């Protein structure tokens, strides 16, 4: 809910391995929102507003198309004041492909939670969609975190937290595929804006200088082909020579 969810690396959805975990998580999230912003987040000096009326209307339309029974907390919108309440939604697994909350980047304080049946289903759900700028894994298992990082493609991965991967001065940050390309931050920034210009200087003296063009220009004599075989494919050259002698 940082900056009312208006960050390119904010989570767009949460996948939980079981429905029980998903229900427990949404209740805990709702309690955390109340603890952070009070019973009425609209009055909290710590909760932001949507950047424009057009974006606020977009989020309002998204929520209006969402079944009210899936809203665990929030859901209130005031377009005039550009306010969208911090909203947690529990989307039924059967509706995850059709839910308006899961059709792209939310870029607002709305977080849908969906239950999946296994870690592999979660991985498949991520890989079937455009590659995210950031991916977050919450687990007590280093093996699970490593598996998700290896089996998915994203601009960055953060384990057991959000956002902090972009604050590390020595970690490159950038997207992949639909989420962008290239990286910056620290040393990566220097390389992103630096062109490695190759310069080749051909020898003008010695054997290479005088005879380097022997293989470059015609006529293509049998001698040239044999010498090229010797240089480029010595195994083939010697095998061919032995075969000829044997015959």
C-alpha positions in Angstrom: 0.0 0.0 0.0 3.1 2.2 -0.2 2.1 5.4 -2.2 -1.3 3.9 -2.5 0.0 1.0 -4.6 1.3 3.4 -7.3 4.7 1.8 -8.0 5.8 -0.2 -11.0 7.2 -2.9 -8.6 4.1 -3.1 -6.4 2.6 -6.6 -6.2 -0.4 -7.0 -8.5 -1.7 -10.2 -6.9 -0.9 -12.9 -4.3 -0.9 -16.6 -4.8 -1.4 -18.9 -1.8 -0.9 -22.6 -1.8 -4.3 -23.4 -0.1 -7.6 -21.7 0.4 -7.2 -21.9 4.2 -3.9 -20.0 3.9 -5.5 -17.5 1.5 -8.4 -16.8 3.9 -6.1 -16.4 6.9 -3.8 -14.1 4.9 -6.6 -11.8 3.8 -7.8 -11.5 7.4 -4.2 -10.7 8.6 -3.8 -8.1 5.8 -7.1 -6.4 6.7 -5.9 -6.2 10.3 -2.5 -4.8 9.2 -4.3 -2.1 7.1 -6.3 -1.1 10.2 -3.2 -1.0 12.3 -1.4 1.2 9.8 -4.1 3.6 8.7 -6.9 3.3 11.3 -10.5 2.3 10.9 -11.0 5.0 8.3 -7.9 5.2 6.0 -9.4 8.2 4.2 -8.7 10.3 7.3 -5.2 8.9 7.8 -2.3 11.4 7.0 -0.2 8.4 6.1 -2.3 7.1 3.2 -1.9 8.7 -0.2 -4.2 9.6 -3.1 -4.4 8.4 -6.7 -2.3 10.5 -9.0 -5.2 11.6 -11.3 -9.0 11.6 -11.6 -8.7 9.4 -14.7 -6.7 6.8 -12.9 -9.0 6.9 -9.9 -12.0 6.4 -12.3 -10.2 3.4 -13.8 -9.8 1.8 -10.4 -13.4 2.6 -9.5 -14.5 0.8 -12.7 -12.4 -2.2 -11.8 -13.9 -2.4 -8.4 -17.4 -1.9 -9.7 -17.0 -4.9 -12.0 -15.8 -7.1 -9.0 -18.2 -9.2 -7.0 -18.7 -7.5 -3.7 -18.6 -10.8 -1.9 -14.9 -11.1 -2.8 -13.9 -7.8 -1.1 -12.5 -8.6 2.4 -11.8 -4.9 3.3 -11.9 -1.6 1.5 -13.6 -1.1 -1.8 -14.6 2.5 -1.2 -13.9 5.1 -3.9 -14.2 8.9 -3.9 -13.2 10.1 -7.4 -13.5 13.7 -6.5 -10.8 13.4 -3.8 -8.9 10.8 -5.8 -9.3 8.3 -3.0 -9.4 4.6 -3.3 -9.5 2.7 0.0 -6.8 0.1 0.6 -8.6 -3.0 -0.7 -8.0 -6.7 -0.2 -10.0 -9.1 -2.3 -10.2 -12.9 -2.0 -10.8 -14.1 -5.6 -12.3 -17.7 -5.9 -9.8 -20.0 -7.8 -12.4 -20.6 -10.5 -12.6 -16.9 -11.2 -9.0 -16.0 -11.4 -8.9 -16.0 -15.2 -12.0 -13.8 -15.5 -11.7 -11.5 -12.5 -11.2 -7.8 -13.5 -8.7 -7.5 -10.7 -6.4 -9.9 -12.5 -6.3 -8.6 -16.0 -3.1 -6.6 -15.8 -1.2 -4.1 -13.7 -3.4 -2.6 -11.0 -1.3 0.4 -10.1 -3.4 1.2 -7.1 -4.2 0.1 -3.5 -6.0 -3.0 -4.6 -4.5 -6.5 -3.9 -6.3 -9.6 -5.0 -5.4 -12.9 -3.3 -6.0 -16.2 -5.0 -5.6 -19.8 -3.8 -3.7 -22.4 -5.9 -3.4 -26.1 -5.4 0.4 -26.3 -5.5 3.6 -24.5 -6.0 3.8 -25.7 -9.6 0.4 -24.2 -10.3 1.6 -20.9 -9.0 4.7 -21.1 -11.1 2.6 -21.9 -14.2 0.3 -19.0 -13.5 3.2 -16.6 -13.5 4.9 -18.0 -16.5 1.7 -18.0 -18.6 1.5 -14.2 -18.2 3.7 -11.3 -19.3 7.0 -11.3 -17.4 6.8 -9.1 -14.3 9.1 -6.4 -13.4 9.4 -7.8 -9.9 8.4 -11.1 -8.3 8.1 -11.7 -4.6 8.4 -15.1 -2.8 7.4 -15.5 0.8 8.6 -18.8 2.2 10.7 -20.3 5.0 12.2 -22.7 2.5 15.4 -21.7 0.7 14.7 -24.6 -1.8 11.2 -23.2 -2.6 12.6 -19.7 -3.1 15.3 -21.0 -5.4 12.9 -23.1 -7.3 10.5 -20.1 -8.0 13.4 -17.9 -9.0 14.8 -20.4 -11.4 11.5 -21.5 -12.9 10.1 -18.0 -13.6 11.4 -15.0 -15.5 11.1 -11.5 -14.0 13.1 -8.3 -13.8 14.0 -9.0 -10.2 13.1 -11.3 -7.3 12.8 -10.4 -3.6 12.4 -13.1 -1.0 10.3 -12.5 2.2 9.8 -8.8 1.6 8.7 -6.3 -1.1 10.3 -3.3 -2.8 13.7 -3.6 -1.0 15.5 -5.1 -4.0 15.6 -1.7 -5.7 17.2 -0.1 -2.7 20.3 -2.2 -2.7 23.1 -0.1 -4.4 24.9 -3.1 -5.8 22.0 -5.0 -7.3 21.0 -4.1 -10.9 17.4 -3.3 -11.5 15.4 -3.5 -14.7 12.8 -5.5 -16.6 12.7 -8.4 -19.0 10.4 -8.9 -22.0 7.2 -6.9 -21.6 8.5 -5.3 -18.4 11.4 -3.7 -20.2 15.0 -4.4 -20.9 18.4 -3.3 -19.6 19.4 -2.5 -16.0 20.6 0.3 -13.9 21.7 1.1 -10.4 25.4 1.3 -9.4 27.8 -0.3 -11.8 25.0 -1.4 -14.0 24.0 2.2 -14.7 27.5 2.9 -16.0 27.4 -0.1 -18.3 23.9 0.8 -19.5 25.0 4.1 -20.8 28.4 3.0 -22.0 29.1 1.6 -25.4 32.0 -0.9 -25.7 33.4 0.1 -29.1 35.5 -2.6 -30.7 38.6 -1.6 -32.6 40.5 -4.1 -34.8 43.9 -3.3 -36.2 45.2 -5.6 -38.9 48.9 -6.3 -38.9 50.8 -4.6 -41.7 54.1 -6.3 -41.2 55.4 -9.8 -40.8 54.0 -13.0 -42.2 50.4 -12.1 -41.2 50.7 -8.7 -42.7 52.0 -9.9 -46.0 50.0 -13.1 -46.5 46.8 -12.7 -44.5 44.7 -12.0 -47.6 45.9 -15.3 -49.2 42.8 -17.0 -47.8 40.4 -14.1 -48.3 40.4 -13.6 -52.0 40.1 -16.0 -55.0 41.2 -18.0 -56.8 40.0 -20.8 -54.4 42.6 -23.5 -55.1 42.6 -27.0 -53.6 45.7 -25.9 -51.6 43.8 -23.1 -50.0 40.9 -25.5 -49.0 43.4 -28.0 -47.5 45.2 -25.3 -45.6 41.9 -23.9 -44.3 40.9 -27.4 -43.2 44.1 -27.7 -41.3 43.6 -24.4 -39.5 39.8 -24.5 -38.9 39.2 -28.2 -38.5 42.5 -30.0 -37.8 40.7 -33.2 -36.6 38.8 -33.5 -39.9 42.0 -32.7 -41.8 44.1 -35.4 -40.2 41.2 -38.0 -40.2 40.7 -37.3 -43.9 44.4 -37.7 -44.6 44.6 -41.0 -42.7 41.5 -42.3 -44.6 43.1 -41.4 -47.9 46.3 -43.2 -47.0 44.4 -46.3 -45.9 42.5 -46.4 -49.1 
